[in-house]
Amino acid sequence: MIRVLLADDQALLRAGFRMLLEASEDICVVGEAANGGAAVAMAAELRPDVVLMDLRMPEVDGLTATKRISSDARLSGVRVVVLTTFDDDEHVFGALRAGASGFLVKDVEPEELLQAVRVVARGDALLAPSVTRSLIAAFTTGHAGPGAGDGPAAGRPAAPPRAEPGAPPGLATLTDREREVVALVAAGLSNDEIAARLVVSPLTAKTHVSRAMTKLAARDRAQLVVLAYAHGLAAPST
């Protein structure tokens, strides 16, 4: 049974999500929180598998709560999925960097919500490549200051991905193959698709991904994608 904690300041939305989730035989809602502080406390007490976390809540917001949960070693088994709207891109990026395993829009279809909870509960990242790549690329290369939007259209080549300061110590220890695999993960490929692309077994692909995650201290696949863009291992799609 997948145990879910709901964190949203809107009681009506929590009630709707609870009804949808508990209609499934393999999911149960173990608690509800109206703000981020309560969500952190309840996560520590109840140890849910998944927290559905609204980003905009009073007192303690969802981003702060996500950071607190993700940085607590005792809650390493708790996965956070942020709930947002598409006009909240910067906060979504911050949540992914803080350790969230993915994000959902609040008007998600019922079956997509159930599938999302199952995906994250089994340890995978909830990433829609078409949205996430552009989102991460925008916030790792888009704050370039004046003229940032002039790019290729102004006759100049696109800037390469810019590595941020404070790179993980393990970044320099990645092998060429591991760097290649990380770039493919950032492109949204599954382990099976990576295996096919590199002509290796799925187990070998999984091993490369796991080693890269360990070296970069990535909590999960979602954080690996963020690190790939933030530290120049993957280039934004054009």
N, CA, C and O of each residue as an XYZ file, in Angstrom:
952
protein
N       0.840     -1.197      0.000
C       0.000      0.000      0.000
C       0.880      1.254      0.000
O       1.784      1.380      0.826
N       0.619      2.168     -0.914
C       1.384      3.414     -0.996
C       0.750      4.449     -0.074
O      -0.438      4.752     -0.192
N       1.546      4.988      0.843
C       1.064      5.933      1.837
C       1.348      7.366      1.373
O       2.488      7.713      1.065
N       0.305      8.183      1.328
C       0.421      9.539      0.784
C       0.035     10.572      1.829
O      -0.938     10.400      2.562
N       0.815     11.650      1.887
C       0.494     12.813      2.712
C       0.135     13.970      1.791
O       0.878     14.269      0.856
N      -0.997     14.623      2.046
C      -1.433     15.762      1.247
C      -1.079     17.061      1.965
O      -1.383     17.219      3.147
N      -0.440     17.988      1.259
C      -0.083     19.276      1.844
C      -0.565     20.399      0.934
O       0.036     20.669     -0.105
N      -1.655     21.052      1.334
C      -2.231     22.146      0.554
C      -3.109     22.959      1.493
O      -3.788     22.397      2.352
N      -3.098     24.275      1.335
C      -3.883     25.113      2.246
C      -5.361     25.165      1.866
O      -6.169     25.730      2.603
N      -5.719     24.581      0.721
C      -7.115     24.581      0.299
C      -7.764     23.243      0.685
O      -7.442     22.200      0.117
N      -8.669     23.292      1.647
C      -9.315     22.079      2.147
C     -10.092     21.358      1.047
O     -10.129     20.128      1.016
N     -10.706     22.112      0.156
C     -11.501     21.503     -0.909
C     -10.609     20.699     -1.852
O     -10.975     19.606     -2.285
N      -9.445     21.246     -2.165
C      -8.530     20.530     -3.050
C      -8.017     19.265     -2.366
O      -7.922     18.212     -2.996
N      -7.687     19.366     -1.081
C      -7.233     18.175     -0.348
C      -8.310     17.094     -0.350
O      -8.016     15.912     -0.530
N      -9.562     17.510     -0.148
C     -10.665     16.546     -0.127
C     -10.819     15.863     -1.482
O     -11.066     14.659     -1.554
N     -10.673     16.634     -2.545
C     -10.786     16.066     -3.883
C      -9.674     15.071     -4.172
O      -9.923     13.995     -4.717
N      -8.437     15.433     -3.805
C      -7.312     14.531     -4.020
C      -7.462     13.271     -3.177
O      -7.165     12.170     -3.643
N      -7.925     13.429     -1.934
C      -8.122     12.263     -1.070
C      -9.129     11.298     -1.695
O      -8.913     10.086     -1.708
N     -10.214     11.837     -2.206
C     -11.253     10.997     -2.806
C     -10.701     10.221     -3.994
O     -10.966      9.028     -4.140
N      -9.931     10.903     -4.843
C      -9.359     10.249     -6.018
C      -8.357      9.169     -5.624
O      -8.386      8.057     -6.153
N      -7.473      9.509     -4.692
C      -6.410      8.579     -4.313
C      -6.963      7.347     -3.618
O      -6.531      6.229     -3.897
N      -7.918      7.543     -2.715
C      -8.419      6.417     -1.935
C      -9.411      5.560     -2.712
O      -9.853      4.522     -2.220
N      -9.763      5.989     -3.921
C     -10.571      5.139     -4.790
C      -9.723      4.020     -5.389
O     -10.245      3.058     -5.953
N      -8.398      4.165     -5.255
C      -7.489      3.144     -5.759
C      -7.158      2.162     -4.645
O      -6.993      2.562     -3.492
N      -7.060      0.893     -4.977
C      -6.837     -0.144     -3.970
C      -5.417     -0.144     -3.412
O      -5.182     -0.704     -2.341
N      -4.466      0.472     -4.115
C      -3.071      0.394     -3.677
C      -2.547      1.705     -3.084
O      -1.345      1.841     -2.855
N      -3.443      2.675     -2.832
C      -3.025      3.981     -2.301
C      -3.919      4.368     -1.133
O      -5.135      4.188     -1.189
N      -3.320      4.895     -0.085
C      -4.107      5.424      1.029
C      -3.526      6.766      1.463
O      -2.315      6.972      1.385
N      -4.370      7.667      1.914
C      -3.947      8.966      2.415
C      -3.804      8.854      3.923
O      -4.769      8.533      4.615
N      -2.599      9.118      4.441
C      -2.342      8.941      5.870
C      -2.445     10.246      6.658
O      -2.456     10.235      7.889
N      -2.522     11.382      5.934
C      -2.628     12.642      6.644
C      -2.795     13.817      5.710
O      -2.559     13.712      4.506
N      -3.211     14.951      6.281
C      -3.382     16.187      5.526
C      -2.753     17.330      6.308
O      -2.895     17.416      7.528
N      -2.055     18.208      5.592
C      -1.422     19.374      6.212
C      -1.848     20.625      5.465
O      -1.950     20.623      4.239
N      -2.098     21.700      6.218
C      -2.557     22.953      5.616
C      -1.424     23.939      5.375
O      -1.651     25.001      4.794
N      -0.209     23.613      5.808
C       0.941     24.472      5.513
C       2.214     23.628      5.557
O       2.192     22.471      5.976
N       3.319     24.223      5.119
C       4.554     23.471      5.006
C       5.111     22.988      6.324
O       5.661     21.890      6.397
N       4.978     23.797      7.382
C       5.472     23.385      8.681
C       4.781     22.125      9.168
O       5.425     21.210      9.680
N       3.464     22.085      9.004
C       2.711     20.894      9.396
C       3.099     19.706      8.522
O       3.154     18.572      8.999
N       3.369     19.963      7.242
C       3.751     18.878      6.338
C       5.063     18.229      6.775
O       5.193     17.005      6.753
N       6.039     19.059      7.174
C       7.327     18.517      7.626
C       7.133     17.692      8.892
O       7.666     16.589      9.009
N       6.371     18.228      9.835
C       6.135     17.521     11.089
C       5.408     16.199     10.853
O       5.753     15.181     11.454
N       4.402     16.216      9.977
C       3.638     15.002      9.719
C       4.460     13.992      8.920
O       4.296     12.785      9.095
N       5.344     14.476      8.042
C       6.215     13.564      7.301
C       7.133     12.816      8.267
O       7.375     11.620      8.109
N       7.643     13.543      9.276
C       8.520     12.918     10.266
C       7.765     11.917     11.131
O       8.306     10.881     11.517
N       6.513     12.236     11.429
C       5.721     11.367     12.291
C       5.169     10.157     11.553
O       5.206      9.039     12.066
N       4.652     10.386     10.334
C       3.921      9.342      9.624
C       4.763      8.570      8.621
O       4.395      7.462      8.229
N       5.899      9.145      8.195
C       6.779      8.527      7.201
C       6.021      8.037      5.966
O       6.059      6.848      5.647
N       5.337      8.941      5.273
C       4.623      8.530      4.057
C       5.604      8.168      2.946
O       6.779      8.530      3.008
N       5.134      7.474      1.958
C       5.968      7.183      0.787
C       6.059      8.406     -0.117
O       7.109      8.682     -0.697
N       4.949      9.139     -0.234
C       4.873     10.289     -1.140
C       4.172     11.447     -0.440
O       3.165     11.259      0.243
N       4.720     12.653     -0.622
C       4.048     13.875     -0.178
C       3.651     14.668     -1.408
O       4.503     15.012     -2.227
N       2.365     14.962     -1.545
C       1.897     15.859     -2.599
C       1.891     17.260     -1.993
O       1.066     17.569     -1.134
N       2.818     18.103     -2.447
C       3.121     19.363     -1.784
C       2.768     20.573     -2.652
O       3.338     20.772     -3.724
N       1.816     21.377     -2.167
C       1.529     22.653     -2.819
C       2.700     23.590     -2.546
O       3.256     23.575     -1.448
N       3.082     24.402     -3.524
C       4.205     25.313     -3.323
C       3.809     26.572     -2.568
O       4.603     27.113     -1.798
N       2.590     27.038     -2.783
C       2.179     28.313     -2.194
C       1.230     28.064     -1.023
O       0.030     27.853     -1.200
N       1.810     28.096      0.181
C       1.032     27.903      1.401
C       1.451     28.948      2.429
O       2.565     29.466      2.358
N       0.578     29.267      3.384
C       0.908     30.264      4.401
C       1.927     29.733      5.409
O       2.146     28.526      5.521
N       2.541     30.664      6.136
C       3.507     30.373      7.200
C       4.783     29.753      6.629
O       5.770     30.460      6.425
N       4.779     28.478      6.376
C       5.927     27.822      5.746
C       5.493     27.343      4.372
O       4.573     26.534      4.255
N       6.158     27.842      3.320
C       5.715     27.481      1.971
C       6.226     26.103      1.569
O       7.025     25.489      2.276
N       5.748     25.627      0.413
C       6.086     24.284     -0.033
C       7.545     24.096     -0.386
O       8.090     23.008     -0.200
N       8.194     25.144     -0.897
C       9.614     25.047     -1.249
C      10.455     24.822      0.003
O      11.327     23.953      0.023
N      10.192     25.609      1.047
C      10.928     25.452      2.300
C      10.673     24.074      2.907
O      11.596     23.424      3.398
N       9.422     23.638      2.870
C       9.087     22.326      3.418
C       9.787     21.210      2.645
O      10.264     20.242      3.238
N       9.847     21.348      1.326
C      10.529     20.345      0.501
C      11.999     20.261      0.869
O      12.546     19.165      0.990
N      12.643     21.405      1.049
C      14.061     21.419      1.448
C      14.255     20.712      2.779
O      15.195     19.936      2.948
N      13.362     20.985      3.722
C      13.506     20.385      5.054
C      13.346     18.875      5.009
O      14.085     18.145      5.670
N      12.385     18.414      4.233
C      12.165     16.963      4.124
C      13.324     16.291      3.402
O      13.812     15.249      3.839
N      13.767     16.887      2.292
C      14.817     16.273      1.476
C      16.167     16.271      2.164
O      16.998     15.407      1.886
N      16.403     17.227      3.061
C      17.699     17.316      3.737
C      17.748     16.504      5.029
O      18.800     16.418      5.664
N      16.637     15.915      5.419
C      16.575     15.129      6.651
C      16.861     13.665      6.328
O      16.055     12.994      5.684
N      18.008     13.181      6.777
C      18.411     11.807      6.461
C      17.395     10.783      6.952
O      17.275      9.700      6.379
N      16.666     11.123      8.007
C      15.666     10.196      8.535
C      14.493     10.031      7.589
O      13.742      9.061      7.685
N      14.331     10.997      6.658
C      13.205     10.965      5.728
C      13.652     10.637      4.306
O      13.014     11.039      3.332
N      14.751      9.905      4.205
C      15.296      9.604      2.879
C      14.338      8.780      2.023
O      14.441      8.786      0.796
N      13.411      8.075      2.660
C      12.449      7.277      1.907
C      11.202      8.025      1.507
O      10.321      7.465      0.854
N      11.115      9.297      1.895
C       9.934     10.114      1.575
C      10.194     10.880      0.283
O      11.201     11.578      0.164
N       9.297     10.753     -0.676
C       9.423     11.447     -1.957
C       8.405     12.584     -2.028
O       7.244     12.414     -1.656
N       8.848     13.734     -2.506
C       7.978     14.905     -2.602
C       7.643     15.187     -4.061
O       8.528     15.248     -4.914
N       6.353     15.360     -4.336
C       5.887     15.804     -5.645
C       5.211     17.153     -5.432
O       4.268     17.258     -4.649
N       5.687     18.183     -6.124
C       5.116     19.506     -5.927
C       3.913     19.707     -6.841
O       3.888     19.239     -7.980
N       2.928     20.406     -6.320
C       1.714     20.728     -7.063
C       1.785     22.192     -7.469
O       2.039     23.058     -6.632
N       1.564     22.471     -8.733
C       1.775     23.828     -9.199
C       0.941     24.124    -10.434
O       0.112     23.317    -10.855
N       1.174     25.285    -11.000
C       0.597     25.671    -12.278
C       1.754     26.001    -13.206
O       2.867     26.249    -12.741
N       1.511     26.009    -14.499
C       2.602     26.220    -15.445
C       3.158     27.642    -15.417
O       4.202     27.903    -16.014
N       2.468     28.580    -14.722
C       3.007     29.933    -14.646
C       3.865     30.119    -13.394
O       4.152     31.249    -12.997
N       4.270     29.013    -12.777
C       5.045     29.063    -11.544
C       6.403     28.399    -11.757
O       6.931     27.744    -10.858
N       6.966     28.573    -12.960
C       8.159     27.835    -13.359
C       9.335     27.991    -12.405
O       9.990     27.005    -12.067
N       9.614     29.219    -11.965
C      10.797     29.439    -11.145
C      10.704     28.678     -9.826
O      11.700     28.138     -9.344
N       9.508     28.639     -9.245
C       9.335     27.916     -7.995
C       9.440     26.408     -8.214
O       9.940     25.691     -7.348
N       8.976     25.926     -9.359
C       9.104     24.499     -9.669
C      10.580     24.132     -9.763
O      11.006     23.117     -9.213
N      11.355     24.950    -10.455
C      12.781     24.677    -10.587
C      13.445     24.651     -9.215
O      14.274     23.785     -8.935
N      13.077     25.604     -8.362
C      13.624     25.633     -7.018
C      13.277     24.380     -6.236
O      14.103     23.858     -5.487
N      12.052     23.895     -6.411
C      11.623     22.691     -5.705
C      12.387     21.463     -6.192
O      12.754     20.608     -5.385
N      12.629     21.363     -7.495
C      13.400     20.246     -8.030
C      14.820     20.273     -7.480
O      15.374     19.235     -7.118
N      15.399     21.455     -7.421
C      16.741     21.577     -6.877
C      16.761     21.265     -5.381
O      17.766     20.791     -4.849
N      15.661     21.531     -4.724
C      15.581     21.265     -3.283
C      15.385     19.788     -2.980
O      15.474     19.376     -1.823
N      15.120     18.991     -3.999
C      14.994     17.549     -3.790
C      13.659     16.942     -4.152
O      13.452     15.749     -3.931
N      12.732     17.734     -4.710
C      11.459     17.163     -5.134
C      11.687     16.138     -6.244
O      12.597     16.281     -7.060
N      10.857     15.117     -6.260
C      10.997     14.055     -7.258
C      10.222     14.342     -8.535
O      10.244     13.538     -9.467
N       9.548     15.465     -8.587
C       8.805     15.826     -9.790
C       7.725     16.824     -9.470
O       7.653     17.350     -8.359
N       6.883     17.083    -10.452
C       5.807     18.045    -10.242
C       4.581     17.679    -11.047
O       4.662     17.000    -12.070
N       3.441     18.146    -10.562
C       2.163     17.947    -11.232
C       1.426     19.273    -11.282
O       1.553     20.094    -10.374
N       0.657     19.485    -12.338
C      -0.232     20.641    -12.369
C      -1.506     20.264    -11.622
O      -1.909     19.101    -11.599
N      -2.127     21.260    -11.017
C      -3.262     20.979    -10.130
C      -4.497     20.458    -10.860
O      -5.362     19.832    -10.247
N      -4.583     20.716    -12.165
C      -5.737     20.213    -12.898
C      -5.428     18.883    -13.590
O      -6.019     18.554    -14.619
N      -4.492     18.125    -13.008
C      -4.093     16.834    -13.556
C      -5.307     15.908    -13.666
O      -6.220     15.961    -12.842
N      -5.301     15.067    -14.691
C      -6.358     14.079    -14.852
C      -6.250     13.019    -13.748
O      -5.143     12.695    -13.316
N      -7.372     12.480    -13.291
C      -7.341     11.507    -12.191
C      -6.375     10.348    -12.406
O      -5.606     10.011    -11.506
N      -6.404      9.736    -13.583
C      -5.527      8.588    -13.826
C      -4.062      9.004    -13.825
O      -3.198      8.235    -13.404
N      -3.777     10.216    -14.294
C      -2.401     10.705    -14.290
C      -1.914     10.922    -12.856
O      -0.747     10.677    -12.549
N      -2.812     11.382    -11.980
C      -2.447     11.568    -10.578
C      -2.081     10.231     -9.943
O      -1.060     10.124     -9.263
N      -2.898      9.225    -10.159
C      -2.635      7.900     -9.584
C      -1.321      7.324    -10.112
O      -0.518      6.777     -9.355
N      -1.122      7.455    -11.407
C       0.102      6.932    -12.008
C       1.326      7.672    -11.475
O       2.371      7.066    -11.239
N       1.191      8.988    -11.286
C       2.300      9.800    -10.774
C       2.711      9.330     -9.386
O       3.900      9.196     -9.097
N       1.737      9.081     -8.537
C       2.031      8.612     -7.179
C       2.748      7.272     -7.233
O       3.702      7.049     -6.487
N       2.306      6.388     -8.098
C       2.937      5.061     -8.205
C       4.374      5.173     -8.727
O       5.277      4.496     -8.237
N       4.569      6.033     -9.721
C       5.904      6.216    -10.308
C       6.888      6.707     -9.252
O       7.984      6.163     -9.118
N       6.500      7.724     -8.513
C       7.397      8.305     -7.515
C       7.610      7.342     -6.345
O       8.712      7.260     -5.804
N       6.568      6.619     -5.955
C       6.679      5.689     -4.831
C       7.681      4.572     -5.105
O       8.314      4.068     -4.177
N       7.830      4.184     -6.359
C       8.787      3.124     -6.669
C      10.198      3.662     -6.899
O      11.103      2.910     -7.259
N      10.380      4.967     -6.689
C      11.716      5.542     -6.744
C      12.093      6.205     -8.043
O      13.223      6.674     -8.186
N      11.186      6.260     -8.996
C      11.466      6.927    -10.264
C      11.126      8.407    -10.168
O      10.437      8.844     -9.245
N      11.619      9.167    -11.133
C      11.331     10.595    -11.161
C      10.101     10.860    -12.008
O       9.872     10.210    -13.027
N       9.326     11.818    -11.568
C       8.146     12.208    -12.323
C       8.530     13.391    -13.199
O       8.365     14.550    -12.816
N       9.047     13.074    -14.382
C       9.556     14.106    -15.273
C       8.900     13.995    -16.637
O       8.926     12.936    -17.264
N       8.316     15.085    -17.089
C       7.809     15.150    -18.454
C       8.886     15.860    -19.258
O       9.011     17.080    -19.158
N       9.672     15.135    -20.056
C      10.836     15.726    -20.707
C      10.535     17.007    -21.470
O      11.333     17.943    -21.419
N       9.416     17.079    -22.172
C       9.108     18.257    -22.980
C       8.959     19.503    -22.123
O       9.266     20.609    -22.569
N       8.494     19.329    -20.906
C       8.324     20.463    -19.994
C       9.572     20.675    -19.159
O      10.064     21.797    -19.045
N      10.085     19.602    -18.573
C      11.168     19.728    -17.614
C      12.463     20.199    -18.260
O      13.163     21.026    -17.677
N      12.805     19.700    -19.445
C      14.045     20.134    -20.075
C      14.028     21.622    -20.339
O      15.004     22.317    -20.056
N      12.921     22.122    -20.883
C      12.859     23.549    -21.180
C      12.847     24.369    -19.903
O      13.424     25.455    -19.854
N      12.194     23.857    -18.871
C      12.136     24.545    -17.586
C      13.524     24.674    -16.978
O      13.943     25.768    -16.600
N      14.236     23.554    -16.885
C      15.560     23.569    -16.283
C      16.522     24.385    -17.129
O      17.320     25.155    -16.596
N      16.451     24.221    -18.444
C      17.334     24.973    -19.320
C      17.139     26.474    -19.137
O      18.105     27.236    -19.148
N      15.893     26.894    -18.969
C      15.597     28.315    -18.818
C      16.256     28.899    -17.583
O      16.711     30.043    -17.601
N      16.310     28.121    -16.511
C      16.834     28.664    -15.268
C      18.292     28.320    -15.016
O      18.852     28.754    -14.009
N      18.932     27.546    -15.906
C      20.370     27.342    -15.785
C      21.125     28.180    -16.808
O      22.317     28.432    -16.634
N      20.462     28.611    -17.856
C      21.138     29.426    -18.867
C      20.404     30.717    -19.150
O      20.924     31.570    -19.868
N      19.207     30.887    -18.607
C      18.370     32.021    -18.992
C      18.615     33.287    -18.224
O      18.175     34.351    -18.661
N      19.314     33.227    -17.070
C      19.558     34.438    -16.305
C      20.895     35.038    -16.689
O      21.728     35.333    -15.832
N      21.091     35.214    -17.981
C      22.399     35.657    -18.450
C      22.517     37.157    -18.536
O      23.547     37.669    -18.976
N      21.489     37.876    -18.128
C      21.579     39.326    -18.131
C      21.166     39.919    -19.446
O      20.485     39.255    -20.227
N      21.557     41.165    -19.726
C      21.148     41.854    -20.937
C      21.555     41.082    -22.170
O      22.666     40.562    -22.270
N      20.627     41.021    -23.105
C      20.914     40.365    -24.375
C      20.739     38.871    -24.335
O      21.025     38.186    -25.317
N      20.267     38.342    -23.198
C      20.145     36.887    -23.079
C      19.205     36.327    -24.098
O      19.343     35.168    -24.491
N      18.254     37.109    -24.540
C      17.285     36.602    -25.491
C      17.673     36.809    -26.935
O      16.897     36.498    -27.838
N      18.907     37.348    -27.173
C      19.290     37.661    -28.537
C      19.885     36.465    -29.254
O      19.722     36.335    -30.467
N      20.573     35.586    -28.531
C      21.050     34.282    -28.989
C      21.261     34.106    -30.462
O      21.728     35.028    -31.131
N      20.926     32.930    -31.001
C      21.145     32.611    -32.398
C      20.403     33.551    -33.325
O      20.873     33.821    -34.430
N      19.247     34.057    -32.898
C      18.475     34.931    -33.769
C      19.244     36.188    -34.110
O      18.965     36.824    -35.126
N      20.221     36.564    -33.272
C      21.008     37.758    -33.519
C      22.303     37.416    -34.240
O      23.204     38.248    -34.344
N      22.391     36.189    -34.735
C      23.561     35.806    -35.505
C      24.686     35.246    -34.665
O      25.790     35.040    -35.168
N      24.426     34.998    -33.397
C      25.466     34.444    -32.539
C      25.094     33.011    -32.184
O      23.909     32.692    -32.090
N      26.074     32.145    -31.986
C      25.757     30.766    -31.582
C      25.198     30.750    -30.179
O      25.476     31.635    -29.370
N      24.404     29.730    -29.903
C      23.836     29.603    -28.566
C      24.953     29.361    -27.562
O      25.923     28.664    -27.859
N      24.812     29.939    -26.372
C      25.823     29.764    -25.334
C      25.796     28.329    -24.831
O      24.726     27.728    -24.732
N      26.957     27.775    -24.513
C      26.980     26.416    -23.953
C      26.383     26.427    -22.574
O      26.278     27.485    -21.953
N      25.982     25.248    -22.070
C      25.435     25.213    -20.723
C      26.462     25.727    -19.737
O      27.651     25.431    -19.854
N      26.000     26.503    -18.760
C      26.891     27.162    -17.829
C      26.911     26.408    -16.508
O      25.876     26.257    -15.859
N      28.086     25.935    -16.110
C      28.201     25.219    -14.845
C      28.118     26.205    -13.693
O      28.775     27.245    -13.705
N      27.319     25.878    -12.713
C      27.174     26.735    -11.552
C      28.307     26.483    -10.577
O      28.907     25.408    -10.590
N      28.612     27.466     -9.722
C      29.616     27.240     -8.689
C      29.117     26.207     -7.694
O      27.924     25.915     -7.623
N      30.058     25.656     -6.924
C      29.671     24.681     -5.915
C      29.301     23.344     -6.508
O      28.377     22.691     -6.023
N      29.999     22.919     -7.548
C      29.706     21.640     -8.179
C      29.976     20.505     -7.196
O      30.880     20.616     -6.367
N      29.212     19.419     -7.272
C      29.445     18.271     -6.383
C      30.869     17.751     -6.555
O      31.364     17.699     -7.681
N      31.541     17.366     -5.469
C      32.918     16.868     -5.565
C      33.062     15.708     -6.547
O      34.096     15.555     -7.197
N      32.006     14.891     -6.643
C      32.082     13.725     -7.512
C      31.990     14.038     -8.997
O      32.161     13.148     -9.830
N      31.722     15.291     -9.334
C      31.567     15.654    -10.752
C      32.820     15.325    -11.547
O      32.736     14.807    -12.661
N      33.983     15.624    -10.977
C      35.243     15.412    -11.683
C      35.586     13.932    -11.819
O      36.446     13.566    -12.620
N      34.923     13.085    -11.047
C      35.251     11.654    -11.085
C      34.381     10.873    -12.060
O      34.597      9.677    -12.254
N      33.405     11.525    -12.675
C      32.561     10.830    -13.644
C      33.384     10.371    -14.837
O      34.204     11.127    -15.357
N      33.169      9.150    -15.265
C      33.823      8.670    -16.477
C      33.119      9.257    -17.693
O      32.024      9.807    -17.583
N      33.755      9.135    -18.849
C      33.137      9.629    -20.081
C      31.799      8.940    -20.322
O      30.831      9.576    -20.740
N      31.751      7.644    -20.057
C      30.503      6.903    -20.262
C      29.425      7.384    -19.299
O      28.265      7.524    -19.686
N      29.798      7.637    -18.053
C      28.825      8.126    -17.078
C      28.311      9.505    -17.460
O      27.129      9.797    -17.277
N      29.181     10.354    -17.987
C      28.738     11.673    -18.450
C      27.750     11.536    -19.607
O      26.759     12.261    -19.688
N      28.041     10.597    -20.492
C      27.154     10.355    -21.625
C      25.795      9.869    -21.138
O      24.758     10.294    -21.646
N      25.803      8.982    -20.158
C      24.562      8.439    -19.614
C      23.761      9.530    -18.907
O      22.541      9.600    -19.058
N      24.438     10.378    -18.141
C      23.750     11.468    -17.451
C      23.066     12.390    -18.452
O      21.934     12.822    -18.232
N      23.748     12.689    -19.544
C      23.157     13.537    -20.577
C      21.906     12.902    -21.170
O      20.941     13.599    -21.482
N      21.920     11.576    -21.327
C      20.752     10.881    -21.868
C      19.608     10.856    -20.861
O      18.441     10.955    -21.239
N      19.940     10.724    -19.586
C      18.903     10.817    -18.546
C      18.263     12.206    -18.601
O      17.042     12.335    -18.514
N      19.088     13.235    -18.746
C      18.576     14.604    -18.814
C      17.701     14.820    -20.034
O      16.818     15.678    -20.029
N      17.946     14.034    -21.090
C      17.131     14.128    -22.298
C      15.812     13.379    -22.159
O      14.993     13.371    -23.079
N      15.611     12.747    -20.997
C      14.335     12.086    -20.739
C      14.287     10.618    -21.083
O      13.206     10.030    -21.092
N      15.433      9.998    -21.371
C      15.444      8.588    -21.749
C      15.377      7.684    -20.514
O      15.960      7.987    -19.473
N      14.663      6.583    -20.652
C      14.602      5.570    -19.601
C      15.859      4.715    -19.682
O      16.642      4.842    -20.624
N      16.054      3.838    -18.686
C      17.220      2.950    -18.714
C      17.203      2.051    -19.948
O      18.243      1.821    -20.566
N      16.035      1.548    -20.302
C      15.937      0.689    -21.489
C      16.288      1.463    -22.754
O      16.956      0.929    -23.640
N      15.849      2.703    -22.846
C      16.155      3.524    -24.026
C      17.632      3.883    -24.071
O      18.228      3.936    -25.147
N      18.227      4.132    -22.903
C      19.667      4.398    -22.845
C      20.443      3.168    -23.303
O      21.413      3.271    -24.054
N      20.000      2.006    -22.836
C      20.661      0.756    -23.223
C      20.623      0.571    -24.738
O      21.626      0.200    -25.349
N      19.470      0.828    -25.337
C      19.338      0.679    -26.790
C      20.222      1.679    -27.522
O      20.845      1.338    -28.528
N      20.281      2.906    -27.026
C      21.078      3.953    -27.668
C      22.576      3.619    -27.609
O      23.307      3.851    -28.572
N      23.019      3.079    -26.480
C      24.449      2.805    -26.295
C      24.833      1.368    -26.643
O      26.003      0.994    -26.562
N      23.840      0.566    -27.032
C      24.054     -0.843    -27.370
C      24.713     -1.571    -26.197
O      25.755     -2.210    -26.339
N      24.068     -1.451    -25.034
C      24.490     -2.191    -23.842
C      23.234     -2.816    -23.236
O      22.123     -2.558    -23.699
N      23.412     -3.625    -22.215
C      22.253     -4.241    -21.573
C      21.559     -3.225    -20.664
O      22.202     -2.290    -20.186
N      20.256     -3.395    -20.420
C      19.558     -2.510    -19.487
C      20.200     -2.498    -18.101
O      20.216     -1.465    -17.431
N      20.728     -3.644    -17.671
C      21.380     -3.705    -16.367
C      22.630     -2.828    -16.342
O      22.906     -2.149    -15.352
N      23.380     -2.851    -17.442
C      24.578     -2.009    -17.528
C      24.199     -0.537    -17.511
O      24.854      0.273    -16.855
N      23.140     -0.195    -18.235
C      22.685      1.192    -18.250
C      22.266      1.623    -16.851
O      22.602      2.720    -16.404
N      21.533      0.757    -16.167
C      21.088      1.066    -14.809
C      22.282      1.258    -13.880
O      22.272      2.136    -13.018
N      23.308      0.432    -14.060
C      24.509      0.546    -13.230
C      25.200      1.880    -13.436
O      25.631      2.518    -12.476
N      25.306      2.304    -14.697
C      25.927      3.602    -14.991
C      25.134      4.744    -14.354
O      25.710      5.673    -13.790
N      23.807      4.662    -14.452
C      22.963      5.702    -13.860
C      23.144      5.731    -12.349
O      23.289      6.801    -11.756
N      23.136      4.559    -11.730
C      23.279      4.461    -10.271
C      24.618      5.008     -9.805
O      24.685      5.710     -8.796
N      25.687      4.694    -10.533
C      27.017      5.182    -10.153
C      27.093      6.704    -10.288
O      27.684      7.382     -9.447
N      26.490      7.228    -11.350
C      26.490      8.681    -11.539
C      25.707      9.368    -10.421
O      26.130     10.405     -9.909
N      24.575      8.793    -10.047
C      23.781      9.366     -8.965
C      24.559      9.361     -7.655
O      24.497     10.320     -6.885
N      25.291      8.275     -7.405
C      26.089      8.176     -6.178
C      27.201      9.224     -6.170
O      27.407      9.907     -5.167
N      27.913      9.348     -7.285
C      29.019     10.300     -7.364
C      28.553     11.744     -7.227
O      29.253     12.577     -6.651
N      27.356     12.039     -7.762
C      26.845     13.407     -7.721
C      25.955     13.651     -6.504
O      25.401     14.737     -6.336
N      25.826     12.635     -5.661
C      24.981     12.733     -4.464
C      23.562     13.146     -4.829
O      22.934     13.939     -4.128
N      23.060     12.592     -5.949
C      21.702     12.892     -6.404
C      20.715     12.012     -5.655
O      20.873     10.792     -5.608
N      19.719     12.619     -5.082
C      18.718     11.896     -4.291
C      17.916     10.930     -5.156
O      17.578      9.831     -4.716
N      17.612     11.342     -6.387
C      16.865     10.500     -7.301
C      17.094     10.985     -8.719
O      17.912     11.875     -8.958
N      16.374     10.400     -9.651
C      16.581     10.708    -11.067
C      16.246     12.166    -11.385
O      16.884     12.781    -12.240
N      15.258     12.709    -10.705
C      14.889     14.106    -10.944
C      16.030     15.038    -10.587
O      16.332     15.972    -11.329
N      16.670     14.782     -9.441
C      17.778     15.635     -9.038
C      18.975     15.447     -9.961
O      19.740     16.385    -10.184
N      19.140     14.243    -10.497
C      20.216     14.001    -11.454
C      20.026     14.875    -12.695
O      20.995     15.417    -13.227
N      18.796     15.008    -13.150
C      18.508     15.861    -14.309
C      18.848     17.318    -13.992
O      19.467     18.004    -14.805
N      18.446     17.784    -12.821
C      18.737     19.162    -12.432
C      20.243     19.395    -12.404
O      20.727     20.395    -12.934
N      20.985     18.480    -11.791
C      22.434     18.615    -11.704
C      23.073     18.593    -13.088
O      24.051     19.300    -13.333
N      22.529     17.788    -13.988
C      23.081     17.700    -15.339
C      23.032     19.046    -16.044
O      24.008     19.451    -16.675
N      21.907     19.741    -15.943
C      21.789     21.049    -16.572
C      22.560     22.113    -15.807
O      23.193     22.981    -16.408
N      22.507     22.046    -14.479
C      23.135     23.086    -13.668
C      24.648     23.080    -13.792
O      25.279     24.126    -13.641
N      25.250     21.915    -14.065
C      26.714     21.813    -14.080
C      27.275     21.439    -15.447
O      28.386     20.920    -15.547
N      26.506     21.703    -16.496
C      27.058     21.608    -17.844
C      27.178     20.220    -18.408
O      27.884     20.031    -19.399
N      26.514     19.227    -17.819
C      26.569     17.874    -18.351
C      25.568     17.652    -19.461
O      25.672     16.682    -20.213
N      24.591     18.550    -19.571
C      23.573     18.461    -20.631
C      23.321     19.853    -21.177
O      23.332     20.838    -20.439
N      23.096     19.918    -22.464
C      22.822     21.183    -23.113
C      21.329     21.342    -23.323
O      20.648     20.352    -23.591
N      20.791     22.554    -23.211
C      19.367     22.768    -23.454
C      18.993     22.342    -24.861
O      19.763     22.543    -25.800
N      17.820     21.757    -25.008
C      17.326     21.403    -26.330
C      16.943     22.660    -27.057
O      16.545     23.643    -26.431
N      17.054     22.651    -28.370
C      16.732     23.833    -29.161
C      15.604     23.551    -30.102
O      15.191     24.434    -30.854
